[in-house]
Amino acid sequence: MNAQHQPTGSAYFIAKETEQPETRTLSVLVDNEPGVLARVIGLFSGRGYNIESLTVSETEHEKHLSRITIVTFGTPHVLEQIKHQLERIVPVHRVIDLTLRAREFGHDKPIERELALIKVKGTGDHRVEALRLADAFRAQVIDANTEHFTFEITGRVSKIEQFIAIMRPLGLVEVCRTGVAALNRGADGM
């Protein structure tokens, strides 16, 4: 076995060699109680799975239910294993692969959005250009003085990434991102 194909400790490499890794968005409905998020995260880290984005919030207050949105990467076989293992965690009510559900409706992805706060420091031409580009991206100025701006921008992950990249040479100081929030396409809920 050559060095390029040697197995690692990660579950990503236990799959048919013909399967191509892909990014998937999972939505997990859980009881809002202490330790649930840690158990979900533990499932991923304990098996060598990576989480690219994670958001969680109570969404049904009367029932004390929270929704966890996870963006992860792996082969279809590994992603199916992840889904089945999540379903076995006791306080988990439902696990939906939003990416597969979107494909059923003829779309590549579910409805996904992210929010970012982006601080840019600059004066003169850089300051003017940062404001012009922020307007083009529909980013809102939420804090400013003569030396910096803090922008709020919402959109697809690709839009956020692009905005960050163009702000970098203009004086990017720091970025805070919420992670992906996602919903099914179509009329049905989770």
N, CA, C and O of each residue as an XYZ file, in Angstrom:
760
protein
N       0.858     -1.176      0.000
C       0.000      0.000      0.000
C       0.896      1.228      0.000
O       1.761      1.358      0.866
N       0.703      2.137     -0.964
C       1.562      3.316     -0.997
C       1.126      4.328      0.055
O       0.032      4.225      0.610
N       1.977      5.296      0.324
C       1.725      6.277      1.387
C       0.476      7.113      1.118
O      -0.159      7.603      2.051
N       0.131      7.271     -0.140
C      -1.014      8.099     -0.494
C      -2.339      7.461     -0.066
O      -3.301      8.182      0.197
N      -2.411      6.158      0.007
C      -3.663      5.474      0.321
C      -3.647      4.746      1.655
O      -4.477      3.866      1.885
N      -2.722      5.094      2.536
C      -2.687      4.448      3.844
C      -3.842      4.938      4.688
O      -4.149      6.130      4.682
N      -4.493      4.033      5.421
C      -5.615      4.444      6.264
C      -5.158      5.358      7.394
O      -4.025      5.273      7.867
N      -6.050      6.216      7.806
C      -5.788      7.099      8.947
C      -6.744      6.714     10.057
O      -7.504      5.755      9.918
N      -6.715      7.453     11.165
C      -7.634      7.213     12.265
C      -9.020      7.772     12.002
O      -9.930      7.573     12.807
N      -9.193      8.454     10.907
C     -10.463      9.097     10.607
C     -11.409      8.165      9.873
O     -10.990      7.362      9.039
N     -12.707      8.284     10.198
C     -13.733      7.483      9.536
C     -13.941      7.911      8.086
O     -14.593      7.199      7.322
N     -13.398      9.064      7.696
C     -13.565      9.533      6.324
C     -12.943      8.583      5.318
O     -13.326      8.573      4.148
N     -11.986      7.788      5.766
C     -11.267      6.933      4.844
C     -11.791      5.506      4.834
O     -11.201      4.640      4.187
N     -12.899      5.240      5.545
C     -13.512      3.924      5.542
C     -14.725      3.999      4.625
O     -15.860      4.106      5.090
N     -14.483      3.944      3.354
C     -15.561      4.058      2.379
C     -15.093      3.491      1.055
O     -13.900      3.282      0.835
N     -16.030      3.253      0.199
C     -15.697      2.777     -1.130
C     -14.849      3.833     -1.824
O     -15.140      5.026     -1.743
N     -13.794      3.384     -2.509
C     -12.879      4.327     -3.150
C     -13.535      5.096     -4.288
O     -13.007      6.123     -4.714
N     -14.670      4.626     -4.791
C     -15.336      5.310     -5.904
C     -16.211      6.459     -5.433
O     -16.603      7.299     -6.242
N     -16.527      6.517     -4.147
C     -17.381      7.581     -3.636
C     -16.590      8.880     -3.495
O     -15.482      8.889     -2.960
N     -17.170      9.968     -3.979
C     -16.544     11.280     -3.863
C     -17.062     11.994     -2.613
O     -18.272     12.037     -2.389
N     -16.168     12.554     -1.797
C     -16.624     13.317     -0.628
C     -17.454     14.523     -1.064
O     -17.217     15.109     -2.120
N     -18.423     14.878     -0.239
C     -19.278     16.020     -0.525
C     -19.678     16.691      0.779
O     -19.571     16.108      1.858
N     -20.144     17.937      0.655
C     -20.611     18.693      1.805
C     -22.110     18.482      1.946
O     -22.849     18.553      0.964
N     -22.556     18.222      3.173
C     -23.975     18.051      3.445
C     -24.370     18.898      4.640
O     -23.560     19.160      5.530
N     -25.636     19.326      4.647
C     -26.203     20.083      5.758
C     -27.243     19.211      6.442
O     -28.202     18.767      5.811
N     -27.052     18.968      7.733
C     -27.974     18.158      8.523
C     -28.716     19.049      9.506
O     -28.142     19.984     10.064
N     -29.986     18.757      9.714
C     -30.779     19.458     10.708
C     -31.215     18.438     11.748
O     -31.775     17.397     11.406
N     -30.959     18.734     13.011
C     -31.209     17.787     14.097
C     -32.113     18.457     15.129
O     -31.756     19.499     15.678
N     -33.276     17.872     15.397
C     -34.210     18.387     16.398
C     -33.989     17.609     17.693
O     -34.106     16.384     17.717
N     -33.666     18.335     18.776
C     -33.301     17.700     20.046
C     -34.026     18.359     21.210
O     -34.515     19.482     21.088
N     -34.094     17.657     22.344
C     -34.574     18.271     23.576
C     -33.565     19.334     23.993
O     -32.357     19.119     23.900
N     -34.052     20.464     24.447
C     -33.176     21.532     24.917
C     -32.851     21.252     26.380
O     -33.532     21.730     27.288
N     -31.804     20.475     26.586
C     -31.386     20.125     27.943
C     -29.865     20.090     28.013
O     -29.205     19.914     26.990
N     -29.304     20.255     29.202
C     -27.847     20.274     29.341
C     -27.204     18.983     28.824
O     -27.718     17.889     29.053
N     -26.090     19.125     28.135
C     -25.310     17.976     27.693
C     -25.647     17.439     26.312
O     -24.877     16.652     25.761
N     -26.782     17.843     25.732
C     -27.168     17.295     24.429
C     -26.181     17.710     23.347
O     -25.725     16.873     22.568
N     -25.849     18.997     23.294
C     -24.912     19.469     22.284
C     -23.558     18.778     22.437
O     -22.938     18.402     21.442
N     -23.102     18.612     23.659
C     -21.823     17.938     23.902
C     -21.855     16.501     23.382
O     -20.859     16.014     22.848
N     -22.998     15.819     23.535
C     -23.107     14.445     23.044
C     -23.084     14.395     21.522
O     -22.471     13.502     20.937
N     -23.749     15.351     20.881
C     -23.740     15.405     19.415
C     -22.315     15.688     18.919
O     -21.829     15.018     18.008
N     -21.658     16.669     19.512
C     -20.285     17.012     19.125
C     -19.353     15.840     19.407
O     -18.462     15.545     18.610
N     -19.553     15.180     20.529
C     -18.735     14.025     20.877
C     -18.839     12.910     19.855
O     -17.859     12.219     19.578
N     -20.025     12.734     19.295
C     -20.205     11.718     18.256
C     -19.300     12.024     17.068
O     -18.671     11.120     16.517
N     -19.232     13.278     16.676
C     -18.393     13.665     15.538
C     -16.910     13.532     15.875
O     -16.163     12.882     15.144
N     -16.485     14.144     16.972
C     -15.054     14.152     17.294
C     -14.553     12.751     17.643
O     -13.424     12.396     17.303
N     -15.373     11.965     18.312
C     -14.966     10.619     18.703
C     -14.758      9.680     17.532
O     -14.070      8.667     17.663
N     -15.338     10.000     16.396
C     -15.212      9.147     15.217
C     -14.384      9.784     14.105
O     -14.279      9.236     13.009
N     -13.803     10.935     14.392
C     -12.944     11.584     13.409
C     -13.695     12.351     12.338
O     -13.112     12.680     11.305
N     -14.972     12.648     12.551
C     -15.745     13.433     11.588
C     -15.485     14.911     11.854
O     -15.270     15.310     12.999
N     -15.504     15.711     10.817
C     -15.291     17.141     10.980
C     -16.608     17.899     10.838
O     -17.461     17.529     10.031
N     -16.765     18.948     11.618
C     -17.914     19.844     11.504
C     -17.396     21.145     10.918
O     -16.534     21.798     11.508
N     -17.918     21.525      9.756
C     -17.500     22.768      9.117
C     -18.276     23.959      9.649
O     -17.751     25.071      9.695
N     -19.532     23.737     10.055
C     -20.359     24.803     10.615
C     -21.338     24.175     11.591
O     -21.816     23.061     11.381
N     -21.633     24.910     12.674
C     -22.534     24.420     13.701
C     -23.333     25.591     14.249
O     -22.757     26.582     14.697
N     -24.652     25.485     14.217
C     -25.502     26.479     14.871
C     -26.532     25.732     15.693
O     -26.951     24.630     15.336
N     -26.938     26.340     16.798
C     -27.944     25.717     17.657
C     -28.723     26.804     18.381
O     -28.163     27.804     18.832
N     -30.032     26.582     18.482
C     -30.882     27.506     19.211
C     -32.205     26.825     19.528
O     -32.665     25.955     18.789
N     -32.811     27.237     20.648
C     -34.148     26.737     20.951
C     -35.108     27.336     19.927
O     -35.144     28.552     19.739
N     -35.881     26.481     19.268
C     -36.797     26.945     18.219
C     -38.258     26.705     18.562
O     -39.144     27.339     17.988
N     -38.515     25.802     19.486
C     -39.887     25.541     19.935
C     -39.893     25.664     21.450
O     -39.664     24.689     22.166
N     -40.161     26.886     21.933
C     -40.043     27.187     23.356
C     -40.997     26.369     24.222
O     -40.604     25.884     25.283
N     -42.248     26.209     23.782
C     -43.236     25.481     24.593
C     -42.837     24.015     24.783
O     -43.062     23.435     25.845
N     -42.249     23.430     23.750
C     -41.849     22.014     23.819
C     -40.402     21.845     24.282
O     -39.935     20.720     24.459
N     -39.697     22.950     24.478
C     -38.285     22.932     24.886
C     -37.432     22.124     23.902
O     -36.639     21.268     24.294
N     -37.620     22.424     22.614
C     -36.855     21.753     21.558
C     -35.879     22.734     20.929
O     -36.192     23.910     20.741
N     -34.701     22.237     20.610
C     -33.686     23.031     19.923
C     -33.380     22.397     18.580
O     -33.540     21.192     18.381
N     -32.937     23.243     17.666
C     -32.552     22.782     16.340
C     -31.055     22.994     16.191
O     -30.546     24.096     16.395
N     -30.367     21.936     15.836
C     -28.928     21.987     15.578
C     -28.756     21.845     14.072
O     -29.259     20.896     13.470
N     -28.047     22.787     13.468
C     -27.738     22.705     12.043
C     -26.247     22.445     11.915
O     -25.425     23.207     12.423
N     -25.911     21.365     11.232
C     -24.522     20.927     11.101
C     -24.166     20.836      9.624
O     -24.869     20.189      8.848
N     -23.074     21.484      9.238
C     -22.527     21.310      7.898
C     -21.277     20.460      8.064
O     -20.372     20.810      8.821
N     -21.236     19.333      7.347
C     -20.120     18.407      7.470
C     -19.706     17.927      6.090
O     -20.376     18.218      5.098
N     -18.607     17.196      6.024
C     -18.020     16.786      4.751
C     -17.620     15.325      4.843
O     -17.018     14.907      5.832
N     -17.947     14.548      3.826
C     -17.549     13.149      3.783
C     -18.159     12.448      2.593
O     -18.872     13.056      1.795
N     -17.876     11.169      2.478
C     -18.459     10.377      1.396
C     -19.920     10.092      1.745
O     -20.287     10.136      2.919
N     -20.762      9.800      0.745
C     -22.166      9.478      1.040
C     -22.310      8.363      2.079
O     -23.203      8.423      2.924
N     -21.454      7.361      2.027
C     -21.515      6.251      2.987
C     -21.266      6.751      4.412
O     -22.007      6.408      5.334
N     -20.230      7.555      4.584
C     -19.891      8.087      5.914
C     -20.991      9.031      6.401
O     -21.353      9.005      7.578
N     -21.522      9.861      5.505
C     -22.577     10.797      5.891
C     -23.842     10.059      6.324
O     -24.531     10.502      7.243
N     -24.149      8.950      5.679
C     -25.306      8.141      6.083
C     -25.064      7.532      7.468
O     -25.982      7.451      8.284
N     -23.821      7.104      7.729
C     -23.473      6.581      9.061
C     -23.657      7.662     10.127
O     -24.202      7.397     11.198
N     -23.206      8.866      9.832
C     -23.345      9.988     10.772
C     -24.818     10.183     11.115
O     -25.182     10.297     12.285
N     -25.658     10.220     10.087
C     -27.093     10.440     10.280
C     -27.687      9.346     11.171
O     -28.430      9.644     12.106
N     -27.365      8.091     10.886
C     -27.908      6.988     11.688
C     -27.411      7.034     13.133
O     -28.169      6.732     14.055
N     -26.158      7.406     13.338
C     -25.623      7.498     14.695
C     -26.260      8.650     15.465
O     -26.505      8.534     16.666
N     -26.529      9.754     14.785
C     -27.230     10.871     15.429
C     -28.631     10.443     15.866
O     -29.081     10.809     16.952
N     -29.315      9.674     15.030
C     -30.679      9.229     15.345
C     -30.728      8.345     16.593
O     -31.775      8.226     17.229
N     -29.605      7.729     16.939
C     -29.569      6.830     18.109
C     -29.317      7.552     19.426
O     -29.470      6.959     20.494
N     -28.931      8.829     19.363
C     -28.715      9.586     20.602
C     -30.098      9.852     21.219
O     -31.000     10.329     20.530
N     -30.263      9.549     22.496
C     -31.575      9.539     23.151
C     -32.391     10.821     23.000
O     -33.549     10.714     22.598
N     -31.892     12.020     23.286
C     -32.785     13.173     23.186
C     -32.989     13.710     21.759
O     -33.573     14.779     21.581
N     -32.513     12.978     20.746
C     -32.688     13.405     19.359
C     -34.061     12.935     18.879
O     -34.381     11.749     18.948
N     -34.869     13.881     18.391
C     -36.208     13.554     17.888
C     -36.208     13.257     16.400
O     -36.944     12.388     15.933
N     -35.376     13.983     15.652
C     -35.402     13.829     14.205
C     -34.097     14.331     13.601
O     -33.517     15.312     14.066
N     -33.644     13.636     12.550
C     -32.463     14.058     11.801
C     -32.848     14.102     10.326
O     -33.321     13.110      9.770
N     -32.644     15.245      9.702
C     -32.966     15.412      8.289
C     -31.692     15.828      7.548
O     -30.999     16.755      7.966
N     -31.394     15.144      6.459
C     -30.310     15.559      5.581
C     -30.909     16.579      4.618
O     -31.530     16.212      3.621
N     -30.720     17.856      4.922
C     -31.330     18.918      4.128
C     -30.789     18.961      2.695
O     -31.493     19.388      1.781
N     -29.559     18.526      2.501
C     -28.982     18.505      1.156
C     -29.706     17.486      0.285
O     -30.060     17.786     -0.855
N     -29.929     16.287      0.812
C     -30.659     15.266      0.049
C     -32.102     15.695     -0.193
O     -32.649     15.466     -1.272
N     -32.719     16.318      0.811
C     -34.101     16.790      0.659
C     -34.177     17.847     -0.444
O     -35.123     17.842     -1.231
N     -33.204     18.748     -0.514
C     -33.182     19.772     -1.563
C     -33.071     19.125     -2.939
O     -33.719     19.567     -3.888
N     -32.255     18.086     -3.052
C     -32.101     17.382     -4.335
C     -33.418     16.739     -4.775
O     -33.709     16.666     -5.969
N     -34.208     16.276     -3.814
C     -35.520     15.709     -4.140
C     -36.421     16.757     -4.791
O     -37.297     16.418     -5.587
N     -36.205     18.033     -4.451
C     -36.984     19.133     -5.018
C     -36.303     19.740     -6.244
O     -36.758     20.760     -6.762
N     -35.211     19.120     -6.713
C     -34.526     19.610     -7.904
C     -33.553     20.744     -7.666
O     -33.214     21.466     -8.603
N     -33.092     20.923     -6.428
C     -32.135     21.982     -6.090
C     -30.825     21.350     -5.630
O     -30.804     20.210     -5.167
N     -29.743     22.094     -5.761
C     -28.443     21.599     -5.306
C     -28.312     21.623     -3.792
O     -27.683     20.746     -3.200
N     -28.918     22.649     -3.161
C     -28.736     22.864     -1.724
C     -30.044     23.298     -1.089
O     -30.958     23.758     -1.774
N     -30.128     23.147      0.235
C     -31.277     23.715      0.948
C     -31.138     25.239      1.003
O     -30.154     25.798      0.518
N     -32.116     25.890      1.587
C     -32.008     27.338      1.803
C     -31.034     27.538      2.958
O     -31.288     27.090      4.077
N     -29.931     28.205      2.686
C     -28.889     28.408      3.692
C     -28.487     29.869      3.739
O     -28.342     30.520      2.704
N     -28.307     30.378      4.954
C     -27.823     31.742      5.149
C     -26.892     31.765      6.353
O     -26.965     30.923      7.248
N     -26.019     32.756      6.337
C     -25.090     32.969      7.435
C     -25.002     34.472      7.687
O     -25.182     35.271      6.768
N     -24.730     34.844      8.904
C     -24.520     36.239      9.263
C     -23.076     36.397      9.722
O     -22.535     35.529     10.407
N     -22.454     37.513      9.339
C     -21.087     37.781      9.787
C     -20.960     39.237     10.208
O     -21.584     40.122      9.623
N     -20.153     39.472     11.218
C     -19.741     40.809     11.629
C     -18.278     40.941     11.211
O     -17.446     40.100     11.551
N     -17.975     42.008     10.468
C     -16.651     42.154      9.882
C     -16.115     43.549     10.191
O     -16.712     44.553      9.802
N     -14.986     43.602     10.891
C     -14.371     44.881     11.258
C     -13.247     45.197     10.275
O     -12.370     44.371     10.024
N     -13.293     46.418      9.720
C     -12.301     46.876      8.753
C     -11.744     48.215      9.244
O     -12.499     49.133      9.566
N     -10.429     48.309      9.296
C      -9.751     49.529      9.737
C      -9.151     50.194      8.510
O      -8.468     49.545      7.719
N      -9.405     51.480      8.353
C      -8.812     52.149      7.209
C      -9.199     53.608      7.122
O     -10.189     54.049      7.705
N      -8.392     54.347      6.379
C      -8.644     55.759      6.143
C      -8.439     56.048      4.660
O      -7.919     55.213      3.920
N      -8.851     57.226      4.242
C      -8.613     57.663      2.873
C      -9.309     56.799      1.833
O     -10.480     56.447      1.979
N      -8.568     56.464      0.779
C      -9.124     55.689     -0.335
C      -9.599     54.303      0.089
O     -10.614     53.815     -0.409
N      -8.869     53.664      1.005
C      -9.297     52.337      1.485
C     -10.654     52.420      2.177
O     -11.503     51.544      2.017
N     -10.839     53.475      2.936
C     -12.111     53.672      3.650
C     -13.262     53.860      2.655
O     -14.326     53.260      2.814
N     -13.053     54.671      1.656
C     -14.077     54.921      0.639
C     -14.397     53.640     -0.123
O     -15.564     53.334     -0.364
N     -13.362     52.893     -0.501
C     -13.568     51.648     -1.245
C     -14.287     50.603     -0.395
O     -15.154     49.891     -0.900
N     -13.941     50.503      0.884
C     -14.624     49.554      1.778
C     -16.112     49.881      1.859
O     -16.945     48.975      1.820
N     -16.450     51.150      1.971
C     -17.861     51.561      2.021
C     -18.582     51.274      0.708
O     -19.724     50.813      0.715
N     -17.924     51.542     -0.415
C     -18.523     51.291     -1.726
C     -18.814     49.797     -1.908
O     -19.902     49.416     -2.338
N     -17.835     48.965     -1.577
C     -18.018     47.517     -1.725
C     -19.062     46.978     -0.749
O     -19.837     46.089     -1.101
N     -19.086     47.505      0.461
C     -20.097     47.082      1.436
C     -21.491     47.379      0.894
O     -22.399     46.561      1.043
N     -21.665     48.519      0.278
C     -22.954     48.871     -0.318
C     -23.317     47.889     -1.437
O     -24.466     47.457     -1.531
N     -22.356     47.539     -2.276
C     -22.602     46.591     -3.370
C     -23.009     45.218     -2.836
O     -23.803     44.521     -3.469
N     -22.476     44.823     -1.680
C     -22.792     43.527     -1.064
C     -23.992     43.611     -0.123
O     -24.382     42.614      0.487
N     -24.573     44.803     -0.009
C     -25.696     45.056      0.895
C     -25.336     44.802      2.363
O     -26.176     44.372      3.154
N     -24.088     45.074      2.708
C     -23.645     44.991      4.100
C     -24.028     46.289      4.800
O     -23.958     47.369      4.212
N     -24.430     46.173      6.052
C     -24.840     47.341      6.841
C     -23.706     47.764      7.768
O     -23.030     46.920      8.356
N     -23.501     49.074      7.895
C     -22.544     49.601      8.870
C     -23.268     49.622     10.210
O     -24.290     50.292     10.358
N     -22.735     48.885     11.189
C     -23.375     48.848     12.511
C     -22.547     49.538     13.586
O     -23.034     49.773     14.692
N     -21.296     49.862     13.267
C     -20.445     50.625     14.182
C     -19.371     51.293     13.335
O     -18.824     50.680     12.418
N     -19.075     52.539     13.641
C     -18.056     53.239     12.864
C     -17.480     54.400     13.655
O     -18.142     54.977     14.518
N     -16.241     54.728     13.346
C     -15.635     55.986     13.774
C     -14.693     56.411     12.661
O     -14.774     55.864     11.561
N     -13.825     57.342     12.896
C     -12.960     57.842     11.823
C     -11.872     56.853     11.414
O     -11.204     57.051     10.399
N     -11.690     55.783     12.201
C     -10.620     54.822     11.908
C     -11.116     53.448     11.463
O     -10.338     52.683     10.892
N     -12.390     53.109     11.704
C     -12.835     51.757     11.376
C     -14.324     51.720     11.052
O     -15.060     52.677     11.291
N     -14.741     50.584     10.503
C     -16.149     50.229     10.301
C     -16.341     48.818     10.815
O     -15.427     47.996     10.746
N     -17.529     48.535     11.330
C     -17.942     47.150     11.548
C     -19.173     46.950     10.685
O     -20.172     47.658     10.815
N     -19.077     45.962      9.795
C     -20.162     45.654      8.871
C     -20.915     44.412      9.338
O     -20.334     43.495      9.918
N     -22.209     44.403      9.073
C     -23.036     43.212      9.261
C     -23.478     42.776      7.863
O     -24.039     43.565      7.102
N     -23.217     41.516      7.542
C     -23.588     41.000      6.230
C     -24.255     39.641      6.395
O     -23.815     38.809      7.189
N     -25.323     39.434      5.632
C     -26.063     38.177      5.660
C     -26.147     37.645      4.238
O     -26.340     38.407      3.291
N     -26.000     36.337      4.097
C     -26.135     35.739      2.768
C     -25.620     34.321      2.750
O     -25.377     33.707      3.789
N     -25.462     33.821      1.550
C     -24.893     32.485      1.374
C     -23.437     32.501      1.830
O     -22.795     33.550      1.867
N     -22.933     31.329      2.174
C     -21.551     31.214      2.641
C     -20.595     31.789      1.596
O     -19.635     32.472      1.953
N     -20.840     31.525      0.323
C     -19.954     32.013     -0.737
C     -19.914     33.545     -0.769
O     -18.860     34.126     -1.026
N     -21.038     34.195     -0.514
C     -21.082     35.665     -0.480
C     -20.250     36.194      0.686
O     -19.495     37.153      0.530
N     -20.389     35.567      1.852
C     -19.625     35.977      3.037
C     -18.128     35.814      2.764
O     -17.339     36.713      3.052
N     -17.745     34.666      2.208
C     -16.336     34.397      1.900
C     -15.776     35.443      0.933
O     -14.667     35.943      1.121
N     -16.550     35.766     -0.098
C     -16.113     36.739     -1.089
C     -15.943     38.126     -0.457
O     -14.962     38.817     -0.732
N     -16.894     38.529      0.384
C     -16.811     39.835      1.039
C     -15.577     39.903      1.937
O     -14.867     40.909      1.939
N     -15.324     38.859      2.686
C     -14.134     38.816      3.553
C     -12.870     38.940      2.713
O     -11.957     39.684      3.069
N     -12.815     38.217      1.606
C     -11.622     38.247      0.748
C     -11.359     39.636      0.187
O     -10.205     40.057      0.117
N     -12.408     40.364     -0.216
C     -12.159     41.692     -0.786
C     -11.887     42.741      0.292
O     -11.308     43.787     -0.004
N     -12.291     42.483      1.528
C     -12.002     43.416      2.621
C     -10.581     43.222      3.161
O     -10.023     44.134      3.771
N     -10.000     42.054      2.945
C      -8.667     41.759      3.484
C      -7.638     42.833      3.087
O      -6.971     43.371      3.971
N      -7.483     43.165      1.802
C      -6.473     44.187      1.455
C      -6.879     45.614      1.842
O      -6.057     46.530      1.791
N      -8.131     45.799      2.222
C      -8.608     47.131      2.595
C      -8.492     47.403      4.095
O      -8.854     48.484      4.559
N      -7.982     46.416      4.864
C      -7.757     46.634      6.292
C      -8.573     45.747      7.210
O      -8.903     46.149      8.326
N      -8.905     44.545      6.758
C      -9.662     43.600      7.586
C      -8.963     43.393      8.929
O      -7.767     43.104      8.975
N      -9.718     43.544     10.022
C      -9.168     43.388     11.373
C      -9.634     42.067     11.979
O      -8.822     41.278     12.462
N     -10.954     41.829     11.952
C     -11.464     40.581     12.516
C     -12.826     40.245     11.946
O     -13.530     41.093     11.396
N     -13.176     38.961     12.098
C     -14.433     38.429     11.571
C     -15.071     37.541     12.632
O     -14.389     36.754     13.289
N     -16.386     37.676     12.794
C     -17.163     36.777     13.643
C     -18.328     36.277     12.804
O     -19.084     37.078     12.254
N     -18.483     34.946     12.698
C     -19.531     34.360     11.863
C     -20.442     33.487     12.707
O     -20.003     32.846     13.662
N     -21.737     33.472     12.335
C     -22.717     32.701     13.093
C     -22.693     31.221     12.764
O     -23.061     30.402     13.606
N     -22.277     30.861     11.580
C     -22.454     29.507     11.090
C     -23.729     29.471     10.260
O     -24.501     30.430     10.253
N     -23.941     28.381      9.576
C     -25.050     28.269      8.635
C     -26.367     27.983      9.346
O     -26.445     27.109     10.210
N     -27.399     28.733      8.968
C     -28.778     28.425      9.346
C     -29.429     27.905      8.067
O     -29.231     28.486      6.999
N     -30.196     26.829      8.154
C     -30.756     26.220      6.941
C     -32.150     25.666      7.185
O     -32.493     25.249      8.292
N     -32.951     25.673      6.110
C     -34.305     25.113      6.123
C     -34.522     24.263      4.884
O     -33.841     24.423      3.871
N     -35.496     23.346      4.985
C     -35.953     22.590      3.829
C     -36.486     23.524      2.769
O     -36.970     24.613      3.080
N     -36.403     23.115      1.538
C     -37.122     23.797      0.468
C     -38.518     23.198      0.445
O     -38.726     22.087      0.932
N     -39.464     23.915     -0.110
C     -40.830     23.413     -0.206
C     -41.679     23.822      0.993
O     -41.220     24.524      1.894
N     -42.918     23.366      0.979
C     -43.908     23.776      1.975
C     -43.805     23.018      3.303
O     -44.260     23.525      4.328
N     -43.224     21.827      3.309
C     -43.191     21.007      4.517
C     -42.095     21.430      5.482
O     -41.026     21.891      5.080
N     -42.387     21.262      6.759
C     -41.393     21.541      7.803
C     -40.507     20.339      8.028
O     -40.520     19.379      7.258
N     -39.758     20.407      9.068
C     -38.829     19.335      9.411
C     -39.610     18.125      9.855
O     -39.020     17.099     10.193
